């Protein structure tokens, strides 16, 4: 069953999960959430990698929010996550009992996508989790087969899979190639990352941008077989050209290192500035939790505390390292709100460059 994005209320839940009943002690504690139910809206299809991650984290969240509320996860898909964001902003009561927890999609706001009526800076920020984005490709996208990441320069035209023209993962992939100087062709309309991966396995798509966790789990066998090859992982670069390499990602080079290997210098120019801006946005905030505006202070404080504690829970960290070989990073309120302010203040030059990069043909 799929939601109809044109529905005035964006449809009902595609899937609902409830995590445990509150204990009697919690119900008597007097905390804001004691004896209550927290509804978490997710703008993703049930069963996908990101959805499974959010559901697992939501179970952790219940343990750490004072009062230990019930937690219900509700999938509300449509318009690349905009349906869920709009519903939370326009229809959810600002009582702290409904929040949005979804992948961060800054492009819809930056590009003025009409399906995204809410703005990230209008929500009350709860917390976020950072991740590392990686590029990988079919080895046979290069004549004779790619043996090293730099071999991508031998490709004639690389087909990039994307959900839509404002899909940040597709845009990151396209900008990665555009800055390197590789010709590409975007193909949009896929329902999710799993759909793009299936298209890559069939040979319809050559190149995809995803998270390091997905690369190491869903795509692992594809890479081990030699059909796929890791190309680069993305790192934010500051105004002075500084960046931090990850000691935990060894399958491929950092993007600036790959660029320097190929071109002998650091990237520069408008395409690079737009690409680096987007990398800073989604590299910092991979999954973001937001509450409706004017959420009561007591509720917001409890949610923020629960989110921080859950992210730093030793069991959550151990599971992340076991699954992905790398821990997720917690993004607190000051930093998260700063990234969202940068989104609100994005320059017209960056927006124009992003639109050019996402054009149907290149």
C-alpha positions in Angstrom: 0.0 0.0 0.0 1.3 3.5 -0.9 0.1 6.9 0.2 -1.4 9.3 -2.3 0.6 12.5 -2.0 -2.4 14.5 -3.1 -4.4 13.4 -0.1 -5.3 16.4 2.0 -3.9 14.8 5.1 -1.1 12.9 3.3 -2.7 9.6 4.0 -2.6 7.4 7.1 0.3 5.3 8.2 1.8 2.8 5.9 3.2 0.9 8.8 3.0 1.3 12.6 5.3 -0.2 15.2 4.8 0.2 19.0 7.7 -0.4 21.4 6.6 -1.7 24.8 4.1 -0.4 27.3 5.2 2.2 29.9 6.1 0.8 33.3 3.8 1.7 36.2 6.8 3.5 37.8 7.1 5.7 34.8 3.4 6.4 34.8 3.6 7.6 38.4 6.8 9.7 38.0 5.1 12.9 37.0 7.4 13.4 34.0 6.0 15.1 31.0 6.0 11.9 28.9 5.0 9.5 31.7 2.0 7.4 30.5 1.9 9.0 27.1 2.6 7.9 23.5 5.2 9.6 21.3 4.4 9.3 17.6 7.4 9.4 15.3 6.6 10.2 11.6 9.0 8.8 9.0 8.8 9.9 5.4 10.3 6.7 4.1 8.9 3.4 2.9 8.7 0.7 5.6 11.4 -1.9 5.4 14.2 0.1 3.7 17.6 0.6 5.2 16.9 4.0 6.6 13.5 3.0 7.9 15.0 0.0 9.7 17.6 2.2 11.3 15.1 4.8 12.5 12.9 2.1 14.0 15.8 0.5 15.8 16.9 3.9 17.1 13.3 4.7 18.2 13.4 1.7 20.5 16.5 3.1 22.0 14.9 6.5 22.3 12.0 5.2 24.4 14.5 4.0 27.1 16.1 7.5 27.4 13.3 10.0 27.3 12.3 10.8 30.9 9.0 9.1 31.6 9.6 6.3 29.1 6.6 6.9 26.8 5.2 4.4 24.3 6.8 5.0 20.9 4.8 4.5 17.7 6.6 4.8 14.3 4.3 5.9 11.4 5.5 5.8 7.8 4.1 8.6 5.7 5.7 8.6 2.3 5.4 11.0 -0.7 7.3 13.7 -2.5 10.7 12.6 -1.2 9.8 13.2 2.4 7.9 16.5 1.9 4.5 14.9 2.8 5.8 13.9 6.2 7.4 17.2 6.9 4.3 19.2 5.8 2.1 17.0 7.9 4.2 17.4 11.0 4.4 21.2 10.5 0.8 21.9 9.5 -1.3 19.3 11.3 0.6 17.8 14.2 -0.3 19.3 17.6 2.6 21.3 19.1 2.4 19.2 22.3 5.6 17.2 22.0 3.8 14.0 21.3 4.4 14.0 17.5 7.8 14.5 15.9 9.4 14.1 12.5 12.4 11.8 12.3 13.6 11.4 8.8 16.6 11.7 6.4 17.5 15.3 6.0 16.5 16.7 2.5 17.8 20.3 2.3 17.5 20.5 -1.5 13.7 20.7 -1.4 13.9 23.9 0.6 16.9 25.3 -1.1 15.4 24.9 -4.6 11.9 26.1 -3.6 10.3 22.8 -4.3 6.5 23.5 -4.2 5.8 20.1 -2.6 7.8 21.3 0.5 5.7 23.9 2.2 7.4 23.6 5.6 10.9 25.0 6.2 13.4 23.3 8.4 14.1 26.5 10.3 10.4 26.7 11.3 10.6 23.5 13.3 11.9 23.1 16.8 15.2 21.1 16.5 15.4 17.9 18.6 18.6 16.3 17.5 20.3 14.6 14.6 22.7 11.8 13.6 25.5 12.3 11.2 26.8 9.8 8.7 29.3 9.4 5.9 28.2 9.5 2.3 30.0 7.4 -0.3 30.0 7.0 -4.1 30.3 3.6 -5.7 29.8 2.4 -9.3 29.5 -0.7 -11.5 33.0 -1.7 -12.5 31.9 -2.3 -16.1 30.8 1.3 -16.5 34.4 1.8 -17.6 35.5 0.1 -20.8 37.6 -2.9 -19.8 36.4 -2.6 -16.2 37.4 -0.2 -13.4 40.3 -1.4 -11.2 40.8 1.7 -9.2 38.7 4.7 -8.3 40.6 7.0 -10.6 39.6 4.7 -13.5 36.2 6.5 -13.5 37.8 9.1 -15.7 37.8 6.6 -18.5 34.0 6.3 -18.5 32.2 7.7 -21.5 28.8 8.6 -19.8 27.9 7.5 -16.3 24.3 6.8 -15.5 23.3 8.1 -12.1 20.2 6.8 -10.3 18.1 9.2 -8.3 14.7 9.4 -6.7 13.9 12.8 -8.2 15.7 15.9 -9.5 15.8 17.3 -5.9 17.0 14.0 -4.3 20.1 14.9 -2.4 21.8 11.5 -2.9 21.3 11.7 -6.7 22.5 15.3 -6.7 25.6 14.4 -4.6 26.4 11.7 -7.1 26.0 14.0 -10.1 28.0 16.8 -8.6 30.8 14.3 -7.7 31.1 13.5 -11.3 30.6 17.0 -12.6 33.4 18.4 -10.4 35.7 15.5 -11.5 34.9 16.3 -15.2 33.1 13.0 -15.9 30.1 13.1 -18.2 26.9 11.7 -16.7 23.2 11.1 -17.3 20.7 11.2 -14.4 17.8 8.7 -14.4 15.1 9.7 -11.9 11.9 8.1 -10.6 13.2 5.3 -8.3 11.3 4.7 -5.1 14.2 4.5 -2.8 17.9 3.5 -2.4 17.0 -0.2 -2.6 15.3 0.4 -5.9 18.3 2.1 -7.3 20.6 -0.7 -6.1 18.4 -3.2 -7.9 18.7 -1.1 -11.0 22.5 -1.0 -10.6 22.5 -4.8 -10.3 20.5 -5.0 -13.5 23.0 -2.7 -15.3 20.4 0.1 -15.7 22.4 2.4 -13.4 26.2 2.8 -13.1 26.7 5.1 -10.1 25.0 5.8 -6.8 25.6 7.8 -3.7 24.6 6.2 -0.4 25.6 5.9 3.3 28.7 4.0 4.4 26.4 1.7 6.4 24.3 0.8 3.4 27.5 0.3 1.3 28.9 -2.1 3.9 25.6 -4.0 4.3 23.2 -4.1 1.4 26.0 -3.5 -1.3 28.7 -5.7 0.4 28.3 -8.8 -1.8 28.0 -6.7 -4.9 31.4 -5.1 -4.1 33.1 -8.4 -3.0 32.0 -10.0 -6.3 34.0 -7.4 -8.3 30.8 -6.1 -9.9 31.0 -2.9 -7.9 33.8 -0.6 -6.8 33.9 2.1 -4.1 34.9 5.4 -5.6 35.1 8.0 -2.8 33.7 9.0 0.5 32.6 12.6 1.1 34.1 14.9 3.6 33.2 18.6 4.4 36.0 21.0 3.5 36.3 24.3 5.3 37.0 27.8 3.8 40.8 27.2 4.2 40.7 23.9 2.3 41.0 21.8 5.4 39.2 18.5 5.8 39.4 15.5 8.1 39.9 12.0 6.7 38.2 9.1 8.4 40.4 6.4 9.8 37.5 4.0 9.7 36.8 4.2 5.9 39.5 2.3 4.1 37.7 1.0 1.0 38.1 4.2 -1.0 39.8 7.6 -0.8 38.2 10.8 0.5 36.8 12.8 -2.4 39.4 15.6 -2.2 42.2 13.0 -2.2 40.7 11.3 -5.3 40.4 14.7 -7.0 44.1 15.6 -6.2 45.2 12.2 -7.5 43.5 12.8 -10.8 44.0 16.6 -11.2 47.0 17.3 -9.0 45.3 20.0 -7.0 42.3 20.7 -4.8 38.9 21.2 -6.5 37.6 24.8 -7.0 35.0 26.8 -8.8 31.2 27.1 -8.6 30.4 23.4 -9.0 32.8 22.6 -6.2 31.3 25.3 -3.9 27.8 23.9 -4.5 29.0 20.3 -4.0 30.9 21.2 -0.8 27.9 23.1 0.5 25.6 20.1 0.1 28.2 17.8 1.5 28.4 20.0 4.6 24.6 19.9 4.9 23.9 16.2 4.6 27.2 15.0 6.1 26.4 16.8 9.3 22.7 15.9 9.4 21.9 12.5 8.0 18.9 11.8 10.1 17.2 14.7 11.8 14.5 14.8 14.5 12.2 17.9 14.5 9.2 18.9 16.6 6.3 21.2 15.5 6.9 24.9 16.2 6.1 26.1 19.7 6.5 22.7 21.3 6.3 23.2 25.1 9.8 23.7 26.7 9.3 20.7 29.1 8.6 18.4 26.2 11.3 19.7 24.0 13.9 19.5 26.8 12.9 15.9 27.5 13.1 14.9 23.8 16.5 16.5 23.3 17.8 14.8 26.4 16.4 11.5 25.3 17.9 11.9 21.8 21.3 12.8 23.1 21.4 9.9 25.6 20.1 7.4 23.0 22.7 8.4 20.5 25.5 8.0 23.1 24.1 4.7 24.5 26.9 2.1 24.6 24.6 -0.5 23.1 23.6 1.7 20.2 27.2 2.6 19.5 28.3 -1.1 19.7 25.5 -2.1 17.3 26.5 0.7 14.9 30.1 -0.4 14.9 29.2 -4.0 14.5 26.9 -3.3 11.6 28.7 -0.5 9.8 32.2 -0.6 11.1 31.8 3.0 12.3 29.8 4.8 14.9 27.1 7.3 14.1 27.8 10.9 15.4 25.5 12.9 17.5 24.7 16.4 16.3 23.6 18.6 19.2 21.3 21.6 19.2 23.8 24.4 18.6 25.5 22.7 15.7 22.2 21.3 14.2 20.6 24.7 14.3 23.7 26.3 12.7 23.5 23.9 9.7 19.8 24.6 9.3 20.5 28.4 9.4 23.1 27.8 6.6 20.4 26.1 4.6 18.1 29.1 5.0 20.9 31.5 3.9 22.1 29.5 0.9 23.4 31.8 -1.8 21.6 32.3 -5.2 24.9 31.2 -6.9 24.9 27.8 -5.1 21.2 27.3 -5.9 21.7 28.1 -9.6 24.7 25.7 -9.7 22.6 23.0 -8.1 19.9 23.4 -10.7 22.4 23.2 -13.5 23.9 20.0 -12.1 20.5 18.4 -11.8 19.4 19.2 -15.4 18.1 16.1 -17.3 21.1 16.0 -19.6 24.7 17.0 -19.1 
